[in-house]
Amino acid sequence: MVEDTKPDVTKEIPKIDLSDSIREFADQNSDYYVECLTEIQATGEKVTPWNNAAMLFGPAWCAARGLWNMFWLFTVAELVALVQLGRGIWGDLGAEKMSEATQLRERAHELRLEAGVAGVTGDETAESSAEIATNLEKAADIAMMEAVAAAETWWIYLLAGIVLFVVLRYVLGRYANRLYELQYAAWRLNRNTPNGFNMQRLIYALALLAVLVPLTLYRFTVSNPAPWLTDVPIGNSYFTTSSNVLDSWFDRTAELGAGVFDGVTAGAQTVLDVMELFLVDAPWPVVAVFLVLIAWRVASIRVAIFTAASLTYIGFLGLWEASMVSIVLVGAAAFFCVIIGIPLGIWFSRSERAYAIARPVLDLMQTIPPFVYLIPIIAFFGTGRVPGILATIIFAMPPVVRLTALGLRQVPSNVVEAAVAFGATKWRILIGVELPLATPAIMTGVNQTILMSLSMVVIASLIGAKGLGQEVLTALQYVAKGQGILAGLAILFCAMMLDRIVQGRFQRQEDQ
């Protein structure tokens, strides 16, 4: 008879005693936390022992135990509760309306005096001044009543503050040990996680609370807080001085670098002129057929049909020239972004030092609001289409640079090693191995650059770039809602056409 050697799955798996680990983690009052954390681990979320220290000391307990996220969360929440308490106890709730009523009465009194003088001299404005004064007095009476009504709501703020504060302390007392158990689990995986009761953390938290609580209560409960608390006293003077320094620097740089700036302008203008010759100056049927054929041959028949439909919409609404100007601006900006961005991406994929220097610059280019780019561009290049393209290049180049570097870094090293083993040169490896394998990332960067170029070209209409952006800008100025919507749809269709053609070409290469 063969014995059954299968393990008995009904046997209870022995539990691991974590008491020593919990004691090491908790430090002070370790026996209590051994009992609590062990109970939580044994029962899951069904049982969460109460924590009196957390309930009594609130955010200070969180900081002392290293729960900094909870410290900031409960500090902000308790500040809200304390502000309501302060407003209910000593806050002058009707002060704002009372001040408004006082100002209205003073103005009404001034008008009464003017009306009296005008009545003596026989001026016709006496009656109108008296009527305005009467209306102001009525408004002052209403404001006074509102001030009295607001002052009578003190008990609502007081009750709301008490309830919110009690609820917050109850929540912290109820769930503190559960949060501490999660901290313990993180500490077991990473010993750099804060643990134990740390007096330095407690002192730091109490110092923060000693600054945050009084200032916050003073700011939001006193009717007229000191100006130094609401406004930085010397901010305006430094702002004016700094702006004057920057103005002088821009003027000197524009004067000294006039030759360089003129050369850049001439180069960009040449590309614009060539593209406008084919898309703007050529007969529209030729341009339409050319774009549809390009969409068909580069992408697919469906993209060609969509392109034809989009061009039909643009043509029927009379936005043909503006749309072609926008496409020219986008094409020129994307052209410069690609010929500059891809080589930069290749360089950054090879040099960690260069990429470390360029990364904050790229972050800055993507973080600064688009409108800000227009300021230095105007200072150095003036206004018009070329400055609009240059602003678009700065705004739209980071995606193609980043994704080119990323795509080349993600090329499998064993593939490159195989190419080296076969005697390929660095140039042949780049052209024949790395760039083809990095094409998906590079094309994604090109696509993002094209779409960002189109969005920036619309903004660049503010400095005379024209195109569809000019139609949207005019609609905003004259609140022409229909014109703005139609021009916006034309921009959408131009973006979708360019996106479908670029992505369609890439998709066709992948399918082959």
C-alpha positions in Angstrom: 0.0 0.0 0.0 1.4 3.4 -1.1 1.3 6.1 1.6 -0.2 9.4 0.7 2.7 11.9 0.8 0.7 15.1 0.0 1.0 17.8 2.6 -1.9 18.4 5.0 -3.3 21.7 3.8 -5.6 21.8 6.8 -2.7 22.3 9.2 -2.4 25.9 10.5 0.6 27.8 9.1 2.7 28.9 12.1 2.6 32.6 12.8 5.7 34.7 13.0 6.3 36.5 16.2 7.1 40.1 15.4 7.2 41.4 18.9 10.9 42.2 18.9 10.6 43.9 15.5 7.7 46.0 16.8 9.6 47.0 19.9 12.5 48.1 17.8 10.2 50.1 15.6 8.1 51.7 18.3 10.9 52.5 20.8 8.9 54.2 23.6 5.8 52.6 24.9 6.7 49.5 22.9 4.6 47.0 24.9 1.4 49.0 24.0 2.3 49.1 20.3 3.2 45.4 20.3 -0.2 44.6 21.6 -2.0 47.0 19.2 -0.1 46.2 16.0 -0.2 42.5 16.6 -4.0 42.7 17.1 -4.4 44.8 13.9 -2.3 42.3 11.9 -4.3 39.3 13.3 -7.7 40.8 12.6 -7.0 43.0 9.5 -9.1 46.1 9.5 -11.9 44.6 11.7 -10.3 45.8 15.0 -8.4 49.1 15.4 -7.4 49.8 19.0 -7.9 53.3 20.4 -4.9 55.6 20.8 -5.3 58.2 23.6 -1.9 59.9 22.9 -2.9 60.6 19.2 -6.3 61.9 20.3 -4.9 64.2 22.9 -1.8 65.6 21.1 -3.1 65.4 17.5 -0.7 66.5 14.8 2.2 66.7 17.3 1.8 62.9 17.9 1.9 62.3 14.1 5.2 64.3 13.8 6.8 62.6 16.8 6.1 59.2 15.3 7.3 60.2 11.8 3.8 60.3 10.2 4.5 63.6 8.4 1.8 63.3 5.8 -0.8 62.9 8.5 0.8 65.8 10.4 0.3 68.2 7.6 -3.2 66.9 6.8 -4.5 67.2 10.3 -2.7 70.5 10.9 -4.5 72.1 8.0 -7.8 70.6 8.9 -7.5 71.7 12.6 -6.5 75.1 11.5 -9.8 75.4 9.7 -11.6 74.3 12.8 -9.7 76.7 15.0 -10.4 79.6 12.6 -14.1 78.9 13.0 -13.7 78.8 16.7 -11.9 82.1 16.7 -14.4 83.8 14.5 -17.2 82.6 16.8 -15.5 83.7 20.0 -13.8 87.0 19.2 -14.2 87.5 15.4 -15.9 90.7 14.3 -18.3 89.0 11.9 -20.1 92.1 10.8 -17.0 94.4 10.4 -16.9 94.3 6.6 -20.5 95.3 6.2 -20.2 97.8 9.0 -17.3 99.5 7.2 -19.3 99.5 4.0 -22.2 101.1 5.7 -20.0 103.8 7.2 -18.4 104.6 3.8 -21.8 104.8 2.2 -23.1 107.2 4.9 -20.0 109.4 4.6 -20.5 109.6 0.8 -24.2 110.4 1.3 -23.4 113.2 3.7 -20.9 114.7 1.2 -23.6 114.6 -1.5 -26.1 116.2 0.9 -23.7 119.1 1.5 -23.1 119.4 -2.3 -26.9 119.4 -2.9 -27.3 122.1 -0.2 -24.7 124.3 -1.8 -26.1 123.7 -5.3 -29.6 124.6 -4.0 -28.4 127.9 -2.7 -26.6 128.8 -6.0 -29.5 127.5 -8.1 -27.6 124.7 -9.7 -29.7 122.1 -11.4 -27.6 119.2 -10.0 -29.0 119.8 -6.5 -32.0 117.5 -7.0 -30.0 114.6 -8.6 -27.3 114.9 -5.8 -30.0 114.7 -3.1 -31.6 111.6 -4.8 -28.2 109.9 -5.0 -27.6 110.6 -1.4 -31.0 109.1 -0.5 -30.2 105.9 -2.4 -26.8 105.7 -0.7 -28.4 106.1 2.7 -30.8 103.2 1.9 -27.9 101.1 0.8 -26.1 102.0 4.1 -29.1 100.9 6.1 -29.2 97.6 4.2 -25.5 97.1 4.8 -26.0 97.9 8.5 -28.8 95.3 8.8 -26.6 92.7 7.1 -23.7 93.5 9.5 -26.1 93.0 12.5 -27.3 89.7 11.0 -23.7 88.5 10.4 -22.7 89.4 14.0 -25.6 87.2 15.3 -24.3 84.1 13.5 -21.3 83.8 15.9 -22.7 80.6 17.5 -22.8 78.9 14.1 -19.1 79.4 13.7 -18.4 78.4 17.3 -20.5 75.2 17.0 -19.0 74.3 13.6 -15.4 74.7 14.9 -16.1 72.6 18.0 -17.7 69.8 16.0 -15.0 69.8 13.3 -12.2 69.8 16.0 -13.8 67.0 17.9 -14.4 64.9 14.8 -10.8 65.3 13.7 -9.4 64.3 17.1 -11.8 61.3 17.2 -10.7 60.2 13.7 -7.1 60.5 14.7 -7.6 58.6 17.9 -9.5 55.9 16.2 -7.3 55.3 13.2 -3.8 56.3 14.5 -2.7 52.8 15.3 -3.9 51.6 11.9 -1.8 54.3 10.2 1.1 53.4 12.5 0.8 49.8 11.4 1.2 50.9 7.8 4.2 52.9 8.8 5.6 49.8 10.5 5.0 47.7 7.3 6.9 50.3 5.3 9.7 50.3 7.9 10.1 46.6 7.6 10.7 47.0 3.8 12.9 50.1 4.1 14.7 50.8 7.3 15.1 54.5 6.3 11.4 55.0 7.1 11.0 57.1 10.2 10.4 55.0 13.3 10.1 55.4 17.1 9.3 58.5 19.2 11.7 61.2 18.2 12.0 64.3 20.4 13.7 66.3 17.6 10.7 65.7 15.3 8.4 66.7 18.1 10.2 70.0 18.8 10.2 70.8 15.1 6.5 70.1 14.8 5.7 72.2 17.9 7.8 75.1 16.5 5.8 74.9 13.3 2.5 74.9 15.1 3.6 77.8 17.3 4.1 79.9 14.2 1.2 78.6 12.0 -1.6 78.6 14.5 -1.3 82.2 15.9 -0.6 83.8 12.5 -3.5 81.9 10.8 -5.9 82.8 13.6 -4.8 86.4 13.6 -5.2 86.6 9.8 -8.6 85.1 9.5 -10.3 86.2 12.7 -9.3 89.9 13.1 -11.3 92.3 11.0 -8.3 94.5 10.1 -5.0 92.5 10.3 -1.7 94.3 10.2 -0.6 95.1 6.6 2.7 93.3 7.0 0.8 90.1 7.3 -1.2 90.4 4.1 1.3 92.2 1.9 5.1 91.9 1.6 6.3 95.4 2.6 9.2 95.7 0.1 7.9 93.5 -2.7 6.8 96.3 -5.1 10.1 98.2 -4.9 12.1 95.1 -5.7 9.8 94.2 -8.5 10.2 97.6 -10.1 14.0 97.6 -9.7 14.3 94.1 -11.2 12.0 94.8 -14.1 14.1 97.9 -14.9 17.3 95.9 -14.9 15.7 93.3 -17.2 14.5 96.0 -19.6 18.0 97.5 -19.8 19.5 94.0 -20.4 17.0 93.3 -23.2 17.7 96.6 -24.9 21.5 96.2 -24.7 21.4 92.6 -26.0 19.0 93.5 -28.8 21.4 96.2 -29.9 24.6 94.2 -29.6 23.2 91.1 -31.2 21.3 92.8 -34.0 23.3 91.0 -36.7 22.7 87.6 -35.2 19.0 88.2 -34.8 18.6 89.6 -38.3 20.3 86.4 -39.7 18.0 84.2 -37.8 15.0 86.2 -39.0 16.3 85.9 -42.6 16.7 82.2 -42.4 13.2 81.6 -41.0 11.7 84.0 -43.5 13.3 82.0 -46.3 11.7 78.8 -45.2 8.3 80.6 -44.8 8.5 82.0 -48.3 9.2 78.6 -49.8 6.3 76.9 -48.0 3.9 79.8 -48.7 4.8 79.5 -52.4 3.4 76.0 -52.5 0.5 76.2 -50.0 -0.7 79.8 -50.0 0.2 81.3 -53.4 -0.5 78.2 -55.5 -4.1 77.7 -56.8 -6.3 76.1 -54.2 -7.5 73.1 -56.3 -3.8 72.2 -56.8 -3.1 72.5 -53.1 -6.2 70.5 -52.2 -5.3 67.7 -54.6 -1.7 67.7 -53.5 -2.7 67.4 -49.8 -5.2 64.6 -50.4 -2.7 62.6 -52.5 0.0 63.1 -49.8 -2.5 61.8 -47.2 -3.3 58.8 -49.4 0.2 57.8 -50.3 1.8 58.5 -46.9 -1.0 57.2 -44.7 -4.1 55.5 -46.1 -7.3 56.0 -48.2 -9.3 56.7 -45.0 -6.9 59.5 -44.0 -7.2 60.9 -47.6 -11.0 60.9 -47.3 -10.8 62.7 -43.9 -8.3 65.2 -45.3 -10.7 65.9 -48.2 -13.6 66.4 -45.9 -11.6 68.7 -43.7 -10.4 70.8 -46.7 -14.0 71.0 -47.9 -15.1 72.4 -44.5 -12.3 74.9 -44.5 -13.0 76.0 -48.1 -16.8 76.4 -47.7 -16.4 78.7 -44.7 -13.9 80.9 -46.5 -11.0 80.1 -44.2 -8.8 78.6 -46.8 -6.0 81.2 -46.8 -6.0 81.5 -43.0 -5.8 77.7 -42.7 -3.0 77.4 -45.2 -1.1 80.2 -43.4 -1.5 78.3 -40.1 -0.3 75.0 -41.8 2.7 76.9 -43.2 3.6 78.3 -39.7 3.2 74.9 -38.1 5.2 73.2 -40.9 8.0 75.7 -40.6 8.2 75.5 -36.8 8.0 71.7 -36.9 10.7 71.6 -39.5 13.1 73.6 -37.4 12.2 71.6 -34.3 13.0 68.3 -36.0 16.3 69.3 -37.6 17.4 70.8 -34.3 15.7 68.5 -31.8 16.6 65.1 -33.2 20.4 65.8 -33.2 20.1 67.2 -29.7 18.3 64.1 -28.6 21.0 61.9 -30.1 23.7 63.9 -28.3 21.8 63.7 -25.0 21.4 60.0 -25.3 25.2 59.6 -25.6 26.2 62.1 -22.9 24.8 62.0 -19.4 26.6 65.2 -18.5 25.1 67.1 -21.4 21.6 65.7 -20.7 21.9 66.6 -17.0 22.6 70.2 -18.0 19.9 70.3 -20.6 17.2 68.7 -18.5 16.4 71.8 -16.4 16.4 73.9 -19.5 13.9 71.6 -21.2 11.8 71.6 -18.0 11.9 75.4 -18.1 10.8 75.5 -21.7 7.8 73.3 -21.0 6.9 74.9 -17.7 6.9 78.6 -18.6 3.4 79.8 -19.7 3.3 80.1 -23.6 2.4 83.8 -23.4 5.7 84.5 -21.6 7.7 83.3 -24.6 6.3 86.2 -26.6 8.1 88.8 -24.4 11.8 88.1 -25.2 10.8 87.2 -28.8 9.3 90.7 -29.3 12.3 92.3 -27.6 14.8 90.6 -29.9 12.9 90.0 -33.2 9.9 92.4 -33.2 6.5 91.3 -34.3 5.2 89.3 -37.3 5.2 85.7 -38.5 8.9 85.0 -38.0 8.8 85.9 -34.3 5.7 83.8 -34.0 7.6 80.8 -35.5 10.6 81.4 -33.2 8.3 81.4 -30.1 6.6 78.3 -31.4 10.0 76.5 -31.8 11.0 77.2 -28.2 7.6 76.0 -26.9 7.3 72.9 -29.1 10.9 71.5 -29.3 11.2 69.7 -25.9 9.0 66.7 -26.7 11.1 65.7 -29.8 14.3 66.2 -27.9 13.2 64.2 -24.8 11.6 61.3 -26.7 14.5 61.0 -29.1 16.9 60.7 -26.2 14.5 58.3 -24.4 14.0 56.1 -27.5 17.7 55.7 -28.1 18.4 54.9 -24.5 15.8 52.2 -24.6 17.5 50.4 -27.6 18.5 46.9 -26.3 22.2 46.8 -25.5 22.5 43.2 -26.9 21.4 44.4 -30.3 24.0 47.1 -30.3 26.7 44.6 -29.2 25.7 42.3 -32.0 26.2 45.1 -34.5 29.6 45.9 -33.0 30.6 42.3 -33.3 29.8 42.3 -37.0 32.2 45.2 -37.4 29.6 48.1 -37.8 30.9 51.6 -37.3 29.2 54.0 -34.8 27.6 55.8 -37.7 26.2 52.6 -39.2 24.9 51.5 -35.8 23.2 54.8 -35.3 21.6 54.9 -38.8 20.9 51.2 -39.3 20.2 49.9 -35.8 19.4 52.5 -33.1 17.3 55.1 -35.1 15.1 52.4 -36.6 14.5 50.8 -33.2 13.9 54.2 -31.6 11.5 55.3 -34.4 8.3 54.8 -32.3 9.5 57.2 -29.6 10.9 59.7 -32.1 7.7 59.7 -34.1 5.7 60.3 -30.9 7.9 63.2 -30.2 7.4 64.6 -33.7 3.7 64.2 -33.4 3.6 66.0 -30.0 5.8 68.8 -31.5 3.4 69.3 -34.4 0.4 69.5 -32.1 2.1 71.9 -29.7 3.3 74.0 -32.6 -0.3 74.4 -33.8 -1.5 75.5 -30.3 1.4 78.0 -30.0 0.8 79.4 -33.5 -2.7 80.3 -32.3 -1.2 82.2 -29.3 1.4 83.8 -31.6 -1.4 85.6 -33.4 -1.1 88.1 -30.6 2.2 89.3 -32.1 1.0 89.3 -35.7 1.5 85.7 -36.8 -2.0 85.7 -38.5 -3.6 82.5 -39.7 -6.5 80.9 -37.9 -5.3 82.3 -34.6 -6.1 85.8 -35.9 -9.7 84.7 -36.5 -10.0 83.4 -32.9 -8.3 86.5 -31.5 -10.8 88.7 -33.4 -13.7 86.7 -32.2 -12.5 87.1 -28.6 -12.1 90.9 -29.0 -15.6 91.4 -30.5 -17.3 88.5 -28.6 -18.2 86.9 -31.9 -19.1 83.5 -30.6 -20.0 81.9 -33.9 -16.9 83.1 -35.6 -14.7 81.8 -32.8 -16.3 78.3 -32.8 -16.0 77.9 -36.5 -12.4 79.1 -36.6 -11.7 76.7 -33.6 -13.1 73.8 -35.5 -10.9 74.7 -38.5 -7.9 74.6 -36.2 -9.1 71.2 -34.9 -9.3 69.8 -38.4 -5.9 71.1 -39.4 -4.4 69.5 -36.3 -6.2 66.2 -37.0 -5.0 66.2 -40.6 -1.4 66.6 -39.7 -1.7 64.1 -36.9 -3.4 61.5 -39.0 -0.8 61.9 -41.8 2.2 61.6 -39.5 0.8 58.7 -37.5 -0.6 57.0 -40.6 2.9 56.9 -42.1 4.3 55.4 -39.0 1.5 52.9 -38.7 1.9 51.8 -42.3 5.6 51.2 -41.6 4.7 49.1 -38.5 2.1 47.0 -40.5 4.6 46.1 -43.3 
